[in-house]
Amino acid sequence: HDGRFIVKTISEKEAAALVRMLPAYMAHLRRGPSLLMRICGLYRLHLPRAHAKPRFFVVALSVFDCGGLGLHAQFDLKG
């Protein structure tokens, strides 16, 4: 585990919102440098035998991967 990626579960409603925002998100990233988190993929996991609702999760580049530059301080801010 090199810490380059994070995996986060999201609700179906959040997944639908992400799909709706995708064109504007991609356009923003193509314009130049951005502080937005880089989302690598949105995934849906459905296990038919478990009779459970599908689970959604995103894979993103970690904001803490500094490309070998190192972090001076790290804070976990809760909103």
C-alpha positions as CSV (number, residue, x, y, z in Angstrom):
1,H,0.0,0.0,0.0
2,D,1.7,3.2,-1.2
3,G,-1.0,5.7,-0.1
4,R,-1.5,7.1,-3.6
5,F,-5.2,6.3,-3.7
6,I,-8.2,6.4,-1.4
7,V,-11.4,4.4,-1.6
8,K,-14.6,6.0,-0.2
9,T,-18.1,4.5,-0.1
10,I,-20.9,6.8,-1.1
11,S,-24.7,6.6,-1.3
12,E,-26.6,5.9,-4.5
13,K,-27.8,9.5,-4.4
14,E,-24.2,10.8,-4.2
15,A,-23.2,8.5,-7.1
16,A,-26.0,9.9,-9.2
17,A,-25.0,13.5,-8.4
18,L,-21.4,12.7,-9.3
19,V,-22.5,11.4,-12.7
20,R,-24.5,14.6,-13.3
21,M,-21.5,16.8,-12.4
22,L,-19.0,14.8,-14.4
23,P,-19.1,17.0,-17.6
24,A,-18.5,20.2,-15.6
25,Y,-15.9,18.4,-13.4
26,M,-13.9,17.2,-16.4
27,A,-14.1,20.7,-18.1
28,H,-12.8,22.3,-15.0
29,L,-9.8,19.9,-14.7
30,R,-9.0,20.4,-18.4
31,R,-8.7,24.2,-17.9
32,G,-5.6,23.9,-15.9
33,P,-4.3,23.4,-12.4
34,S,-7.0,22.7,-9.8
35,L,-7.3,22.0,-6.1
36,L,-10.2,19.6,-6.7
37,M,-9.7,16.0,-5.7
38,R,-8.8,13.8,-8.7
39,I,-11.5,11.1,-9.0
40,C,-10.2,8.0,-10.8
41,G,-13.4,6.0,-10.9
42,L,-16.9,5.5,-9.7
43,Y,-17.9,1.9,-9.1
44,R,-21.0,-0.1,-8.2
45,L,-20.7,-3.4,-6.4
46,H,-23.7,-5.8,-6.4
47,L,-23.5,-9.2,-4.8
48,P,-26.7,-11.1,-6.0
49,R,-26.3,-13.9,-3.5
50,A,-26.2,-11.6,-0.6
51,H,-29.6,-10.0,-1.5
52,A,-28.1,-6.7,-0.5
53,K,-28.5,-3.3,-2.1
54,P,-25.7,-2.3,-4.4
55,R,-22.8,-0.4,-2.8
56,F,-21.2,2.5,-4.6
57,F,-17.6,3.8,-4.0
58,V,-15.1,6.2,-5.6
59,V,-11.4,5.7,-6.1
60,A,-9.5,9.0,-6.0
61,L,-5.9,10.1,-5.9
62,S,-5.0,10.9,-2.3
63,V,-4.5,14.6,-1.6
64,F,-1.7,13.5,0.8
65,D,0.5,12.0,-2.0
66,C,3.0,14.8,-2.5
67,G,5.1,13.1,-5.1
68,G,8.0,12.5,-2.8
69,L,8.1,16.1,-1.5
70,G,6.9,15.2,1.9
71,L,4.3,16.7,4.2
72,H,5.2,19.2,6.9
73,A,1.9,18.9,8.7
74,Q,-1.4,17.1,8.3
75,F,-4.7,18.1,9.8
76,D,-8.1,16.2,9.8
77,L,-10.8,18.8,9.6
78,K,-14.3,17.9,10.3
79,G,-17.2,20.0,8.9
